[in-house]
Amino acid sequence: MAQQIVRWIKEGLVQNERDRQAKRTTGTTDEHRSIFHAREGSGCQLRAYFRRTGVVERSSEKFRYLYLGAVGNAVEPTLLSAIGTAAGEQPRCQERGSRAYSARGITATVVGRIDALLDGVGGIEIKNVSGEEWGDLASIAAVRAGRPSHVAQALVYCWLFDLPRVFLLYVSRDDAKFRAFEIKRDKKREQEILEELLATEEAIQKKEPPSPKPGFQCYFCGYSEVCPAFGGQLHKGHIVQVTSRPDLVLADSGEEIRVPTT
């Protein structure tokens, strides 16, 4: 029975995520498809294209590993409360923001929900990772090299909430160790990210899918089974072939997308 409890937790988390995805395709579809998420800044723009154009997420890997993130998320309130106690002011948690960027007659609207805002300090974005990842992300240089999407997300938050900095707080879900890195606002890089989103907005309007950007996040992407990088085929923005590559081997080079052990 004890093992059954464990299975219920994992299966329930998976089903809850599936239900959440189902809701995103009904009722709020138009709103959901008209915006970019902050985390999509400088990430794989084909993934953003798929989401914006209503492609249903298929890959089971995203759901299978959902419970790992849920375990890590459980420690976030404790950490933020501790920060507030020591700082003398509790952070504002789960703050939402929305802002539009326009150029060349095209507008991209970006929305985001940052984990915490601390007045006079900046933003805080918590990333829970495996023990192996935590060990690898031991310096700001390692973070910039290994998780550029995290840095881009932090920079988008700086623009979205007009912040001087955002702290990336990494927490090991294996042993609750944590460390933080400061990402200062960089308006030049910020502009590059916004221009990339604007290009994706234009691609959506023209129904011309951007090229995929293979990397670590492919392992958790709900679109890997329809992605051309892994053998899926598109024609004028429509899926014409679905592949199933649980090992995520790139179709063009045979290179395997590697992820830290979980």
Secondary structure, 3 states (H helix, E strand, C coil): CHHHHHHHHHHHHHHHHHHHHHHCCCCCHHHHHCCEEHHHCCCCHHHHHHHHCCCCCCCHHHHHCHHHHHHHHCCHHHHHHHHHHHHCCCCEEEEEEEEEEEECCEEEEEEEEEEEEECCCEEEEEEEECHHHHHHCCCHHHHHHHCHHHHHHHHHHHHHHCCCEEEEEEEECCCCCEEEEEEECCHHHHHHHHHHHHHHHHHHHHCCCCCCCCCHHHHHCCCHHHCHHHCCEEECCEEEECCCCCCCECCCCCCECCCCCC
